[in-house]
Amino acid sequence: MYRTSCSRLKGVWKCLPHDGLVGVSGQPKLIIGASRSHFSARNLIQLCRKNQAEWMTFQHLCFLKRQYVTRSSALCQRARPKQEPVTAVLDDRDDSVLRQVHQIPDVKPESDTAVPPCDPQNVQGEPEAAKAARLEARQWKELRVEYSDLPGIYARLSKIKLTALVVTTAAAGFAMAPVPFDPITFILATVGTGLSSCTANSINQYFEVPFDSNMNRTKNRPLVRGQISPLHAVSFALACGIPGVTLLTMGVNPLTGFLGALNIFLYTCCYTPLKRLSITNTWVGAVVGAIPPVMGWTAATGSLDPGALLLGAFLFSWQFPHFNALSWNLKEDYSRGGYRMMSVTHPGLCKRVALRHSVGLIGLSALGPVLDVTTWTFPLVSLPINLYISYLAFRFYRHGDRQNARKLFFCSLWHLPMLLLLALTCKKSRVARDEAETAIGTTSVAL
């Protein structure tokens, strides 16, 4: 069973299978030779002498055999030396082996360009300054950014498209408030909200540099490419965040400033780390997206009314069909970056949540006149677009393919501006609101 050059043991191993067991018996010569070997070999012989008809398991037999081989002084396994590769020696006089070398003709340079000759003697005899410059050109060095490129870098660092959406929703909340329009407060609120959004997005990119480099969608961001340093990005975030929150607090009202600071905290300290820990990051991100219209309402009224919560609920529900459809087509990218999104870890829940909140937009539209924010015309005129996005969400739920996810995503891009525009056109006028309040007061006095 084990072949060796040892001459001490000339026994014969007899392996007889019987119901998954193996029997061992030794000849007299094996017993005599094994008495001189290691203690483990004597154990084997004694076990065989005690009862030759006794059966051992195959694992036990292999263990005893391995003990005998490794502990016996006569059985030494020697490593076989590695043979050197045999190289074929070519005779210089063998014309059949030699290859003919053809000389490449010189390329004539153009008249206006001078091609320096590549001469080893010139390279060896070049001055120290030229050699240092040549070696420095080969080294890694920080990418130099021109001042003219900074606006574009800042725009990508602050996610200018997302910031524009945040400012738009805040402006819609300000316009929906049942108060006279104040242009100065409107400008201060929109500028402060935009600066707060730039701060949150910049800090988000600062934290996610190692993970953004693994995603095709985010690998060209400024910090990933090294266009600016991390200190530069943090300085830009502070330069936007401090004036933004101060502007909202001192120029508008403290409630709006508190909401702006809260939104920065939720986005950078809650949503960003949760993206790699749990799928609850989507709900936290939806709360972050729902705060800007509430900020617009509080900037105009100075109070947190049911109308502000209704506008925030619109944004909260709209983000689920929008983001779930987007993340469905990017789930490979999110998985490569290590982000725990519903589309990656819970695809069934991702489709159900998108459908659930798409249908919920119909009910939220019906609450507009109930909360005295819009007229009863708004639920009727918004019903077609709400039904259409619900239909696309249902197809996405049934099929769950890239085509339906793409249709739902592109529908969500125009659905939100259309819904806010319809709500603004169906806004309940201040005169009608005052008349309703007067009628209610008169009725209560009469009673």
N, C-alpha and C positions, 0 to 999 in steps of 0.2 A: 504494500500500500504506500510505503514511503521508501524510495530508492536512495541508498547512501553507500559511500565507499568504506564504511566501517567494517572491519573483519571480525569484530568481537561478537556481534549478534548475527546468527545465521538462522534465526527462527523464521517461521512462516506464519504470517497473519492470515487467519481464516475468518472471513466475514460471511456469515450466513444470515440473510434477512429472514426474520420471523415476526410478523405482526408489527412492523415498524421498529423492531429491535435488532441488535447485532450481537452475535456471540463471538467470544474470543477464546482461543485455545493455543497453547504453545508447545513446541517440541522440547525434549530434554536439553538439547543444545542451547535453546533460547534461555532456559532457566539458569544454566551454568554461566553463560555469558553475561546475563543481566545482573547477576550477583556482584559483578565487579563494577558496574556502572553506578550512576547516581541514585540517590534515595528514591526519586520518583519512579525510576525503572523498577526498583525492588517492590515498590507498592503495586505496580502493575502485575508483576509475577506472583506476588502473594495473593492478590485478588483472583488471579487465574487458578492458583493452586487450591485455594480454599474450596472452591466449588466450580469445577469446569463447566458444569451444566447451567450455571447461573448466567442470566442475560443482563447486559448493560445497555443503556441508551446509547444511541449513536453520538450524541453530544458529549457524553462522558468519555467514550472511547477517543474521540478527537482531542479532548482536553488532555488525557493521559499521554497520548502520542505526542502532542505539542510540548508537554512538560519534559518528556524524555529527550526530545530533539534539542530543546533550548538549554537544558541543564547538563546534559551529558558532555563530558570533556572531549570525547572522541568524535562526536558529531558536531562539527563546526562548519557553519555556512560561510563560505568565503565569497566576497563580491568579485564578480568577474570584471577584470579591467576592460575599460572601454577602448575599443580599437580606434586608432586614429584613421581619419578619412584618407583614403588612397587618392593621391593627386596624380593625374596623368602628366608625365614629363614630355614636353614636346621638343622635338629636335629642331633646332633652328635651320638645319639644312633640309628639312622636309618641306618641299615647296607645295605639297598637296594640302598642308594644314594652314600655312600662312595665308592671311587675307590681304587682298590688295586694297590699299587705302587711297581714296580719291581726294584730291585737294579741292576744297570748296573755293570757288572764285570769289574775289573781293567784291563787295557791294559798293557801288559808287554812291557816295552821299550827295544829297541835293546841294545846290549852289549856296543856299542861305543857311545851311546847318553844318556845323562842324562836329564830326564824330571823333572823339579822342581815341587814339589807339590804345588797345589793351596790351601793354607791354609789362611783363613781370619785373623787368629792371626798373621801369619808371615807378611801379608801385612800391618797390623796395626803397627807391631813392626819393620818394615824395617827402615834402617837408612835414614836420610834426603837426603843424596847424591843419593842413589838409587831411592828414591821417586821422586826427582827432575829430574833425568835422564829418568825415566819412563814417567813422565808428559811431558817432552820436546819432547819425541819421538812421542807423539800424536799430537803435535802442527804443524801448517803449517809453513814451512820454505822454504827458497830459495833453488832451486835445484842446487846442486854443480856439476860443470862440470869439468871433467878432461882435462888436457892439450892435451891429445891424441885425445879427441873428438872435439877440436876446428876446425881442418881442415874440417871435415864433416859438422859442423855447419856453417862455413863460406861459404862452397860450396852451401848449401841450402839457406843461406841468400842472396847470390849473384845470385841465379838461374843459376847454372853453365851451364846447357844445353842451356838456352837462351843466356847466355854470349858467349858460344862457337859458336852459330849460328851468333851472331853479329860479332865476330872476323873473322869467315869464310867469311862472305859477305864483310867485309872490306879488307881482303886479296885478294878476287876476284877483287874488284875494283882497288887495287894496281896493280895486275897482268894484268888487262885489259888496263892500261894506256899505251899510245904509247911512252914510254921512256925506256931507258936501265934499267934493274933490278938492284936496289941497295939493297943488303941484310941488311945493317945496318939500313937504313931508314925503310925498311920493318919490321924489328924487333921492332924498336921504335914505329912505327905506330900501329902494332898489340897489343903490350903490353899496350900502352896508351889507345887504344880503349877498350881493355878488362877491364882495371881498371876503365874507365869511366862507362862502363856497370855495373860493380859491385857496383859502387856508386849509380847509378840510381835505381837498383833493391833493394838495401838495404834500401834506404830512402822510396821507395814504400812500402816495408813490414812494415817499422816503422809506416807509416801513416795508414795502413789498418789492424792493429792488431784487433780492435773490430769487424771488418766485416769478416776478415778471420776466426775468431773463429766460425762463423755460417755456414761455408761452409765445406763440406766433403773434397773438393779438397785441401783446404789450412789450415785445422785445425791442421796439424802436422808441421807447420812451426816453426822455432826456437823461434821466439818472442811470438807466440801464446802459445806454450808449456812452456814458461818461462825458456828455456835452457840458454838464455843470457838476460841480462838486456837491456832496451831501450838505456841507455847511452853507453853500450858496442856496440850495433848495430850502433849507430850514430858515435861513434869513429871509428869503422871499415870503415864506409862509407867515413868519412873525410880522413882516412889514405889511402884510394884507390883513392878518387877523386882529392885531391890536387896534388899528384905526377903524376896522369894520365894526367890531363889537362896541368900541367907544362911540362911533357915529350912531349906531342903533340905540345905545343907552342914553347918550346925552342929547342927540339931535331928534330922536323920535320919542321913545318912552322906555322906561326900565324893563317893562314886560317884554317888549320886542328884543331888547338887548339880551335879556336872559334866555329867550328862545334861540337866539343866534348862537350864544355860547354853548347852550345845551346841544344844539345840532352839531357843532364842531366836536364836542366831547363824544357824542354817540357815534359819529362817523369814524373818528380816529381811534378811540379807546375801546369801543364796543364792537362795531361792525367789522373793522379791519382785522382784529385778532380772531373773531368768531368765524371768519371765512375759512380758516384752517382747522376749526374745532368742531363745529356743529352746523346743521342746516338751519338752525334758528337765525343765522345771519341774514337770511332773506327777509324775515319778519322785522328784524331790527333795521335793516336797510329801508324797508317800506315805511317805518316810522320816521326815519330821517328824511325821506322824500315827501312825507305828508306835512312836515313842519313849515316849509316856506309859505304855502298859501295862508296858513294860520298866522304867520308873522306879518303878512300883508294886511290881513284883517285887523290884527291888534295894533299895527302901525296907524291905521286909519281911525279906529274906535278907541283904542286904549284899554279894551276889555276882551275877555275870552268868552264869546257868545256861542250859542248853538250853531249859528251860521258858519263860524270859523271851523268848528268841529266837522260840519258837513263837507266843507271844501277839503279839509284834511282827509276825510274818509274817501272822497273821490280819488285823491292821489294815492291813498293807501291801497285801495282795491285795484286801481289801474296798473300799478307796478307789477302785480303778479302775472297777468297774461303777457305784459311787456317783457319782463326779465326772464320768466320761465321759458318763453319762446326763444329769446336770445341765447340763453344758456344751453338750450337743447342742441343747437347747432354748434356750440362751442364746448361741449362736454369733454371731448378729448383734450382740448386745450386746458380746461380747468383741471382735469385729472392730472395732466402733466405738471401743472403748477402746484398741485397738492391742495386745491381748494375743495372743500366739502359743500358742494351745491346739490340741490334736490335732483337735478338732471343727472348727476353722477352717481349718487348713492341711493336715491329713492325716485326712480323715474316714474313709477305709477303715481306717487304723491305729487310729483311735479305737474303732471297732466290734470289731476283732480283739482288741485289748488287753482290752477289757471282757469279752469272751467267754472269753479265755484265763485271766484271773484268777478269773472266776466258777467255772470248772471246777476251777481250782487249789485252791479252798476245800475241795473234797471230799478231795483228797490231803492237805491240811494237817490236816484233821480226823482222818484215819487215822494221822497221826503222833503224836497225843496219847497213846495208850496205849503206843506204841513208845518214846517218850521218858519214860515213867513219870510223865506229868502227869495223865492221866485214865484211867478204866477203859475196857474195850473196848465198853462200852455207848454211849459218846459218839459214835463214828463211825456207829453205827446210828441213834441218835435224831436226829442232825444231818443225816442223809442226805436226808430229805424237803425240808427248807428249802434245802439246798445244791443239790439237783436243781431245785427251783423257780426259784431265782435264775439257775441255769445255763440253764434253759429260756427265761426272759425275756431273758437276754443273747443267746441264739441267735436269738430273734425280732428283737431289736434289730439283730443282725448281718445277718440276711437282709433285713429291710425298711428299716431305717434311717430311720424316720419319727418324728415327734414323739410319737405315741401310745405306741409301744413304748418309746421312751426315757423317757417319763413313768412308765409301769408299772414299768420297771426301777428308776428312781430311788425311787419310793415303796416298792418291795419292799426296797430296801437300807436304808431307814430303820428297818424293824422286824427285818430279818434280823440285823444286828449285835447288838442287845440280846438277841435270842433265842439266838443262837449263844453269846454269853458266859454267858448264864444256864444253858444246857444244859451248857456246860463246867464251870461252878461246881457244878452238881448232880451231875455225873459225876466230880468231882475225886477223885483217889485220896487216901484218908485217910492220916493220918500213921502210924496204927497198922499199916495194911497195908504202908506203905512201909518201916517199921522191921522188920516181919517178913520182908519180901522181902530187905532188906539182911542180916538175921541169917542167913537161909537161904543166901544167897550166900557169906557169910563162913564158915559151917559147912562148906559144900561145899568151899571152897578149903582149909580146914584139914585136912579129911579126905583130900584129895588130897595 
